[in-house]
């Protein structure tokens, strides 16, 4: 159960407070977020029982349940730790823990808990990669904008939701999972719009009680059509490797899952479809790995997943330059991508391109 409320105005001088208040009042009439949201806008008329985390789980956690855990900077680590302890003490079994990019250690995915908990990632973080690779955890490939559909369509039915909140003047609710460069929405003028954030204390201090930060649902922030309406939309995403035809792998290293689909395609396609014709969909990466291996490759590694297809790709950028692949043939794409690869690897890539395409790359 979720409550959406107002953001809190920070400590400012009376003069600036008045200006901010007037700006917020003026913006209310044009806000359209609540015209689509499926979340509750009013709290329930009751007071919840106040318990410690351990007491709460002892009362409600049962074998076979599905637990949803909030992610990113709002990962409820103490709750997850208490859940893990209670699950072990109660000798419980087969509990699914559904989440997106959680932070800190995930105790419940350790080998000794494999019969008690099974992690289900909607976008993986480093704390669950090993357990996924070893078969103790699962991952669902999904676009971020589609994640709410899993719940609205009851594909995932949580029995328990773990949400980290803070007592403020007004309740505020953060929902969603992605913050993307360039998402200052024209429907929220003067605001920074996002769905999740992870960073350092400087970032959290900036966001805290800041009325100009709007954290909204992921199926709105990452909606391809909404993104396409933004003026001068520039979407910048990175990846693990790109092959010489423009296929982009961003979620795996060969067969080993690394992260997830995330919001890459949501924003790459949204920028490409920009109604003002000025959208810039960009895949940005360094040309080599730390081991000096080329990240522009003849073919993707065996088992690697294609997140952004060669038809979705427009601009690929490295420190060596810019390749515009839109409308290019396969041999033209190979030519443009080899130009922005590291000089140490260009000759090898040219030979591999000839073997693959049966012709030399050409402009």
One Martini backbone bead per residue (centre of mass of N, CA, C, O) as a GRO file, in nm:
protein
  363
    1UNK     BB    1   0.096   0.036   0.023
    2UNK     BB    2   0.049   0.373  -0.096
    3UNK     BB    3   0.181   0.713  -0.056
    4UNK     BB    4   0.111   1.031  -0.185
    5UNK     BB    5   0.291   1.340  -0.162
    6UNK     BB    6   0.444   1.606  -0.061
    7UNK     BB    7   0.692   1.813  -0.085
    8UNK     BB    8   0.943   1.960   0.100
    9UNK     BB    9   1.036   2.255   0.218
   10UNK     BB   10   1.309   2.404   0.275
   11UNK     BB   11   1.536   2.597   0.430
   12UNK     BB   12   1.441   2.938   0.404
   13UNK     BB   13   1.378   3.234   0.332
   14UNK     BB   14   1.095   3.414   0.335
   15UNK     BB   15   1.127   3.521   0.047
   16UNK     BB   16   1.187   3.248  -0.094
   17UNK     BB   17   0.946   3.095   0.013
   18UNK     BB   18   0.735   3.259  -0.139
   19UNK     BB   19   0.837   3.192  -0.423
   20UNK     BB   20   0.811   2.886  -0.404
   21UNK     BB   21   0.512   2.874  -0.334
   22UNK     BB   22   0.413   3.013  -0.594
   23UNK     BB   23   0.533   2.805  -0.790
   24UNK     BB   24   0.379   2.559  -0.685
   25UNK     BB   25   0.093   2.668  -0.730
   26UNK     BB   26   0.126   2.718  -1.040
   27UNK     BB   27   0.189   2.403  -1.108
   28UNK     BB   28  -0.072   2.244  -1.039
   29UNK     BB   29  -0.252   2.290  -1.302
   30UNK     BB   30  -0.025   2.126  -1.499
   31UNK     BB   31  -0.034   1.867  -1.371
   32UNK     BB   32  -0.037   1.501  -1.493
   33UNK     BB   33   0.034   1.258  -1.312
   34UNK     BB   34  -0.257   1.187  -1.173
   35UNK     BB   35  -0.403   1.096  -1.451
   36UNK     BB   36  -0.244   0.792  -1.447
   37UNK     BB   37  -0.220   0.686  -1.179
   38UNK     BB   38  -0.251   0.377  -0.962
   39UNK     BB   39  -0.216   0.516  -0.707
   40UNK     BB   40  -0.266   0.619  -0.408
   41UNK     BB   41  -0.385   0.947  -0.257
   42UNK     BB   42  -0.480   0.807   0.016
   43UNK     BB   43  -0.497   0.731   0.329
   44UNK     BB   44  -0.567   0.528   0.569
   45UNK     BB   45  -0.812   0.502   0.841
   46UNK     BB   46  -0.540   0.409   1.018
   47UNK     BB   47  -0.335   0.241   1.259
   48UNK     BB   48  -0.051   0.098   1.279
   49UNK     BB   49   0.139  -0.134   1.402
   50UNK     BB   50   0.408  -0.119   1.635
   51UNK     BB   51   0.718  -0.271   1.537
   52UNK     BB   52   0.958  -0.461   1.507
   53UNK     BB   53   1.108  -0.627   1.262
   54UNK     BB   54   1.107  -0.902   1.400
   55UNK     BB   55   0.808  -0.904   1.490
   56UNK     BB   56   0.682  -0.872   1.212
   57UNK     BB   57   0.799  -1.133   1.083
   58UNK     BB   58   0.688  -1.332   1.296
   59UNK     BB   59   0.384  -1.266   1.207
   60UNK     BB   60   0.409  -1.279   0.856
   61UNK     BB   61   0.622  -1.487   0.787
   62UNK     BB   62   0.611  -1.733   0.517
   63UNK     BB   63   0.600  -1.992   0.344
   64UNK     BB   64   0.573  -1.913  -0.007
   65UNK     BB   65   0.625  -1.624  -0.029
   66UNK     BB   66   0.609  -1.276  -0.140
   67UNK     BB   67   0.870  -1.033  -0.153
   68UNK     BB   68   0.894  -0.682  -0.156
   69UNK     BB   69   1.176  -0.467  -0.244
   70UNK     BB   70   1.316  -0.191  -0.223
   71UNK     BB   71   1.543   0.032  -0.392
   72UNK     BB   72   1.835   0.161  -0.392
   73UNK     BB   73   1.845   0.418  -0.164
   74UNK     BB   74   1.572   0.253  -0.038
   75UNK     BB   75   1.700   0.018   0.087
   76UNK     BB   76   1.586  -0.210   0.347
   77UNK     BB   77   1.822  -0.349   0.519
   78UNK     BB   78   1.708  -0.412   0.807
   79UNK     BB   79   1.466  -0.575   0.698
   80UNK     BB   80   1.623  -0.791   0.540
   81UNK     BB   81   1.782  -0.895   0.783
   82UNK     BB   82   1.538  -0.978   0.953
   83UNK     BB   83   1.418  -1.174   0.751
   84UNK     BB   84   1.658  -1.367   0.746
   85UNK     BB   85   1.656  -1.447   1.046
   86UNK     BB   86   1.360  -1.550   1.060
   87UNK     BB   87   1.379  -1.761   0.837
   88UNK     BB   88   1.593  -1.933   0.980
   89UNK     BB   89   1.461  -1.973   1.264
   90UNK     BB   90   1.182  -2.094   1.118
   91UNK     BB   91   1.240  -2.284   0.880
   92UNK     BB   92   1.190  -2.172   0.608
   93UNK     BB   93   1.037  -2.173   0.266
   94UNK     BB   94   1.011  -2.048  -0.046
   95UNK     BB   95   1.108  -1.736  -0.071
   96UNK     BB   96   1.037  -1.453  -0.247
   97UNK     BB   97   1.261  -1.184  -0.368
   98UNK     BB   98   1.160  -0.884  -0.496
   99UNK     BB   99   1.366  -0.669  -0.713
  100UNK     BB  100   1.558  -0.352  -0.765
  101UNK     BB  101   1.846  -0.262  -0.712
  102UNK     BB  102   2.021  -0.330  -0.454
  103UNK     BB  103   2.185  -0.242  -0.164
  104UNK     BB  104   2.423  -0.387  -0.035
  105UNK     BB  105   2.402  -0.655   0.144
  106UNK     BB  106   2.264  -0.991   0.057
  107UNK     BB  107   2.208  -1.235   0.274
  108UNK     BB  108   1.970  -1.414   0.133
  109UNK     BB  109   2.190  -1.524  -0.106
  110UNK     BB  110   2.329  -1.713   0.048
  111UNK     BB  111   2.390  -2.046   0.050
  112UNK     BB  112   2.244  -2.105   0.338
  113UNK     BB  113   1.954  -1.976   0.194
  114UNK     BB  114   1.850  -2.141  -0.065
  115UNK     BB  115   1.576  -2.273   0.075
  116UNK     BB  116   1.443  -1.994   0.167
  117UNK     BB  117   1.562  -1.801  -0.061
  118UNK     BB  118   1.463  -1.617  -0.373
  119UNK     BB  119   1.588  -1.419  -0.599
  120UNK     BB  120   1.422  -1.147  -0.795
  121UNK     BB  121   1.534  -0.969  -1.067
  122UNK     BB  122   1.472  -0.661  -1.253
  123UNK     BB  123   1.765  -0.550  -1.161
  124UNK     BB  124   2.092  -0.589  -1.126
  125UNK     BB  125   2.325  -0.617  -0.878
  126UNK     BB  126   2.619  -0.707  -0.728
  127UNK     BB  127   2.479  -0.870  -0.476
  128UNK     BB  128   2.349  -1.108  -0.704
  129UNK     BB  129   2.532  -1.225  -0.930
  130UNK     BB  130   2.645  -1.486  -0.805
  131UNK     BB  131   2.368  -1.628  -0.749
  132UNK     BB  132   2.282  -1.635  -1.043
  133UNK     BB  133   2.530  -1.788  -1.160
  134UNK     BB  134   2.466  -2.036  -0.936
  135UNK     BB  135   2.129  -2.072  -0.928
  136UNK     BB  136   1.985  -1.914  -0.662
  137UNK     BB  137   1.887  -1.699  -0.873
  138UNK     BB  138   1.685  -1.455  -1.041
  139UNK     BB  139   1.587  -1.313  -1.370
  140UNK     BB  140   1.408  -1.040  -1.532
  141UNK     BB  141   1.350  -0.950  -1.846
  142UNK     BB  142   1.299  -0.586  -1.849
  143UNK     BB  143   1.149  -0.306  -1.884
  144UNK     BB  144   1.104  -0.053  -1.674
  145UNK     BB  145   0.817   0.044  -1.781
  146UNK     BB  146   0.698  -0.267  -1.721
  147UNK     BB  147   0.702  -0.338  -1.417
  148UNK     BB  148   0.411  -0.257  -1.314
  149UNK     BB  149   0.261  -0.484  -1.477
  150UNK     BB  150   0.332  -0.721  -1.290
  151UNK     BB  151   0.125  -0.608  -1.072
  152UNK     BB  152  -0.137  -0.524  -1.224
  153UNK     BB  153  -0.146  -0.834  -1.356
  154UNK     BB  154  -0.054  -1.046  -1.133
  155UNK     BB  155   0.228  -1.188  -1.174
  156UNK     BB  156   0.297  -1.030  -0.916
  157UNK     BB  157   0.227  -1.126  -0.558
  158UNK     BB  158   0.256  -0.967  -0.285
  159UNK     BB  159   0.258  -1.017   0.069
  160UNK     BB  160   0.518  -0.829   0.105
  161UNK     BB  161   0.633  -0.491   0.181
  162UNK     BB  162   0.948  -0.315   0.161
  163UNK     BB  163   0.960   0.012   0.308
  164UNK     BB  164   1.139   0.311   0.307
  165UNK     BB  165   1.094   0.564   0.554
  166UNK     BB  166   1.007   0.910   0.653
  167UNK     BB  167   0.953   1.150   0.883
  168UNK     BB  168   0.736   1.420   0.800
  169UNK     BB  169   0.526   1.663   0.733
  170UNK     BB  170   0.507   1.494   0.477
  171UNK     BB  171   0.434   1.256   0.276
  172UNK     BB  172   0.666   1.058   0.081
  173UNK     BB  173   0.690   0.893  -0.248
  174UNK     BB  174   0.901   0.648  -0.395
  175UNK     BB  175   0.882   0.556  -0.742
  176UNK     BB  176   1.094   0.349  -0.902
  177UNK     BB  177   1.415   0.302  -1.131
  178UNK     BB  178   1.506   0.585  -1.292
  179UNK     BB  179   1.782   0.784  -1.404
  180UNK     BB  180   1.810   1.031  -1.669
  181UNK     BB  181   1.964   1.197  -1.884
  182UNK     BB  182   1.739   1.452  -1.975
  183UNK     BB  183   1.453   1.452  -1.768
  184UNK     BB  184   1.331   1.740  -1.816
  185UNK     BB  185   1.010   1.797  -1.807
  186UNK     BB  186   0.767   1.994  -1.968
  187UNK     BB  187   0.542   1.908  -1.744
  188UNK     BB  188   0.791   1.995  -1.523
  189UNK     BB  189   0.873   2.281  -1.477
  190UNK     BB  190   1.166   2.320  -1.287
  191UNK     BB  191   1.229   2.010  -1.284
  192UNK     BB  192   1.347   1.703  -1.150
  193UNK     BB  193   1.315   1.386  -1.305
  194UNK     BB  194   1.244   1.063  -1.148
  195UNK     BB  195   1.276   0.712  -0.994
  196UNK     BB  196   1.583   0.692  -0.909
  197UNK     BB  197   1.866   0.676  -0.667
  198UNK     BB  198   2.234   0.692  -0.664
  199UNK     BB  199   2.486   0.794  -0.413
  200UNK     BB  200   2.592   1.048  -0.234
  201UNK     BB  201   2.556   1.278   0.012
  202UNK     BB  202   2.530   1.517  -0.177
  203UNK     BB  203   2.283   1.413  -0.322
  204UNK     BB  204   2.093   1.370  -0.075
  205UNK     BB  205   2.102   1.666   0.019
  206UNK     BB  206   1.978   1.782  -0.240
  207UNK     BB  207   1.706   1.612  -0.235
  208UNK     BB  208   1.629   1.682   0.039
  209UNK     BB  209   1.342   1.860   0.051
  210UNK     BB  210   1.316   1.907  -0.265
  211UNK     BB  211   1.073   2.062  -0.468
  212UNK     BB  212   1.245   2.008  -0.757
  213UNK     BB  213   1.198   1.705  -0.693
  214UNK     BB  214   1.069   1.428  -0.895
  215UNK     BB  215   0.936   1.114  -0.794
  216UNK     BB  216   0.829   0.879  -1.025
  217UNK     BB  217   0.691   0.661  -1.211
  218UNK     BB  218   0.823   0.439  -1.444
  219UNK     BB  219   0.573   0.440  -1.656
  220UNK     BB  220   0.640   0.752  -1.705
  221UNK     BB  221   0.943   0.826  -1.721
  222UNK     BB  222   0.988   0.565  -1.939
  223UNK     BB  223   0.799   0.652  -2.146
  224UNK     BB  224   0.835   0.669  -2.476
  225UNK     BB  225   0.629   0.891  -2.546
  226UNK     BB  226   0.710   1.097  -2.334
  227UNK     BB  227   1.003   1.125  -2.426
  228UNK     BB  228   0.928   1.223  -2.725
  229UNK     BB  229   0.811   1.515  -2.611
  230UNK     BB  230   1.085   1.614  -2.557
  231UNK     BB  231   1.298   1.865  -2.583
  232UNK     BB  232   1.601   1.791  -2.680
  233UNK     BB  233   1.651   1.483  -2.654
  234UNK     BB  234   1.900   1.326  -2.442
  235UNK     BB  235   2.026   0.990  -2.458
  236UNK     BB  236   2.240   0.823  -2.217
  237UNK     BB  237   2.414   0.517  -2.269
  238UNK     BB  238   2.552   0.215  -2.180
  239UNK     BB  239   2.793  -0.066  -2.205
  240UNK     BB  240   2.979  -0.358  -2.279
  241UNK     BB  241   2.910  -0.410  -2.599
  242UNK     BB  242   2.989  -0.379  -2.959
  243UNK     BB  243   2.920  -0.458  -3.265
  244UNK     BB  244   2.987  -0.401  -3.613
  245UNK     BB  245   2.651  -0.367  -3.650
  246UNK     BB  246   2.522  -0.248  -3.352
  247UNK     BB  247   2.508  -0.438  -3.127
  248UNK     BB  248   2.384  -0.426  -2.784
  249UNK     BB  249   2.546  -0.499  -2.479
  250UNK     BB  250   2.413  -0.457  -2.118
  251UNK     BB  251   2.346  -0.745  -1.930
  252UNK     BB  252   2.611  -0.916  -2.028
  253UNK     BB  253   2.879  -1.170  -1.999
  254UNK     BB  254   2.774  -1.350  -2.193
  255UNK     BB  255   2.613  -1.574  -1.979
  256UNK     BB  256   2.660  -1.356  -1.763
  257UNK     BB  257   2.485  -1.186  -1.556
  258UNK     BB  258   2.481  -0.823  -1.467
  259UNK     BB  259   2.180  -0.687  -1.495
  260UNK     BB  260   1.978  -0.529  -1.740
  261UNK     BB  261   1.769  -0.350  -1.934
  262UNK     BB  262   1.625  -0.124  -1.823
  263UNK     BB  263   1.622   0.215  -1.984
  264UNK     BB  264   1.753   0.213  -2.264
  265UNK     BB  265   1.520   0.168  -2.472
  266UNK     BB  266   1.323   0.378  -2.374
  267UNK     BB  267   1.525   0.623  -2.450
  268UNK     BB  268   1.632   0.560  -2.728
  269UNK     BB  269   1.349   0.556  -2.862
  270UNK     BB  270   1.237   0.824  -2.761
  271UNK     BB  271   1.456   1.001  -2.897
  272UNK     BB  272   1.410   0.893  -3.191
  273UNK     BB  273   1.086   0.992  -3.166
  274UNK     BB  274   1.105   1.281  -3.163
  275UNK     BB  275   0.883   1.536  -3.246
  276UNK     BB  276   1.120   1.761  -3.306
  277UNK     BB  277   1.380   1.604  -3.440
  278UNK     BB  278   1.620   1.639  -3.181
  279UNK     BB  279   1.700   1.371  -3.101
  280UNK     BB  280   1.960   1.187  -2.892
  281UNK     BB  281   2.075   0.865  -2.934
  282UNK     BB  282   2.316   0.731  -2.694
  283UNK     BB  283   2.612   0.535  -2.703
  284UNK     BB  284   2.842   0.510  -2.430
  285UNK     BB  285   3.201   0.432  -2.444
  286UNK     BB  286   3.476   0.277  -2.393
  287UNK     BB  287   3.704   0.114  -2.606
  288UNK     BB  288   3.817  -0.025  -2.337
  289UNK     BB  289   3.928  -0.218  -2.112
  290UNK     BB  290   4.136  -0.273  -1.844
  291UNK     BB  291   4.270  -0.508  -2.046
  292UNK     BB  292   4.264  -0.394  -2.347
  293UNK     BB  293   3.987  -0.462  -2.458
  294UNK     BB  294   3.762  -0.453  -2.692
  295UNK     BB  295   3.424  -0.311  -2.713
  296UNK     BB  296   3.464  -0.349  -3.009
  297UNK     BB  297   3.323  -0.619  -3.196
  298UNK     BB  298   3.267  -0.862  -3.421
  299UNK     BB  299   3.129  -1.031  -3.185
  300UNK     BB  300   2.948  -1.138  -2.960
  301UNK     BB  301   2.938  -1.312  -2.706
  302UNK     BB  302   2.859  -1.604  -2.604
  303UNK     BB  303   2.530  -1.538  -2.477
  304UNK     BB  304   2.481  -1.261  -2.535
  305UNK     BB  305   2.278  -0.984  -2.495
  306UNK     BB  306   2.034  -0.798  -2.668
  307UNK     BB  307   1.915  -0.484  -2.599
  308UNK     BB  308   2.014  -0.313  -2.847
  309UNK     BB  309   1.949  -0.289  -3.155
  310UNK     BB  310   2.057  -0.210  -3.473
  311UNK     BB  311   1.786  -0.040  -3.523
  312UNK     BB  312   1.808   0.151  -3.260
  313UNK     BB  313   2.070   0.261  -3.340
  314UNK     BB  314   2.271   0.555  -3.371
  315UNK     BB  315   2.476   0.658  -3.150
  316UNK     BB  316   2.834   0.613  -3.110
  317UNK     BB  317   3.055   0.670  -2.824
  318UNK     BB  318   3.392   0.763  -2.785
  319UNK     BB  319   3.711   0.888  -2.727
  320UNK     BB  320   3.751   0.865  -3.060
  321UNK     BB  321   3.432   0.925  -3.123
  322UNK     BB  322   3.172   0.931  -3.382
  323UNK     BB  323   2.887   0.715  -3.461
  324UNK     BB  324   2.657   0.710  -3.733
  325UNK     BB  325   2.413   0.444  -3.803
  326UNK     BB  326   2.192   0.570  -3.947
  327UNK     BB  327   2.130   0.419  -4.256
  328UNK     BB  328   2.341   0.197  -4.248
  329UNK     BB  329   2.528  -0.035  -4.349
  330UNK     BB  330   2.718  -0.287  -4.246
  331UNK     BB  331   2.990  -0.178  -4.367
  332UNK     BB  332   2.950   0.112  -4.259
  333UNK     BB  333   2.935   0.041  -3.963
  334UNK     BB  334   3.211  -0.087  -3.940
  335UNK     BB  335   3.366   0.164  -4.021
  336UNK     BB  336   3.264   0.359  -3.795
  337UNK     BB  337   3.344   0.177  -3.547
  338UNK     BB  338   3.647   0.144  -3.608
  339UNK     BB  339   3.713   0.452  -3.586
  340UNK     BB  340   3.622   0.437  -3.254
  341UNK     BB  341   3.833   0.261  -3.192
  342UNK     BB  342   4.111   0.142  -3.089
  343UNK     BB  343   4.409   0.149  -3.253
  344UNK     BB  344   4.506  -0.141  -3.153
  345UNK     BB  345   4.224  -0.282  -3.303
  346UNK     BB  346   4.166  -0.213  -3.608
  347UNK     BB  347   4.298  -0.436  -3.776
  348UNK     BB  348   4.147  -0.675  -3.650
  349UNK     BB  349   3.860  -0.568  -3.720
  350UNK     BB  350   3.893  -0.562  -4.027
  351UNK     BB  351   3.941  -0.866  -4.064
  352UNK     BB  352   3.678  -0.959  -3.923
  353UNK     BB  353   3.484  -0.807  -4.111
  354UNK     BB  354   3.560  -0.959  -4.367
  355UNK     BB  355   3.484  -1.242  -4.264
  356UNK     BB  356   3.181  -1.167  -4.207
  357UNK     BB  357   3.103  -0.982  -4.485
  358UNK     BB  358   3.292  -1.026  -4.749
  359UNK     BB  359   3.399  -0.729  -4.693
  360UNK     BB  360   3.501  -0.416  -4.680
  361UNK     BB  361   3.499  -0.156  -4.507
  362UNK     BB  362   3.282   0.134  -4.582
  363UNK     BB  363   3.147   0.465  -4.638
   0.00000   0.00000   0.00000
